[in-house]
Amino acid sequence: MLTPASEDPVTRCALCPRDAVGPCARCRRSVCGDCCELSEGGASMFAVCLTCVKRGGATLAPGWRGLLGWLALIVLGLALVAALLIVLRR
């Protein structure tokens, strides 16, 4: 027997038996609206599960700091290579 498209399997919340509404912005587990908090700041709002909130708060700033740190290292490395090339040209 065929089931209609509206009866797709429902994803359950990772923290309770309710239907999930979306993934956590940190751990990507499916969570319901009662088992998450909205992130603080930023241009967009993100849902963070209660487990991740207990571990590090509802902010996504540590992830952004890590990304900006890596980008700064890459830019610094490129600046060193450019300076080395300028010195070697003389």
Number of C-alpha atoms within 10 A of each C-alpha: 3 4 7 7 7 6 7 8 7 10 15 17 21 17 17 12 11 16 15 20 16 19 19 23 20 16 11 12 16 20 26 22 15 14 19 23 19 17 19 15 12 10 6 8 12 21 23 26 30 18 14 17 16 9 8 11 16 22 21 17 14 10 11 11 11 11 11 12 12 12 12 12 11 12 12 12 12 12 12 12 12 12 11 11 11 10 9 8 6 5
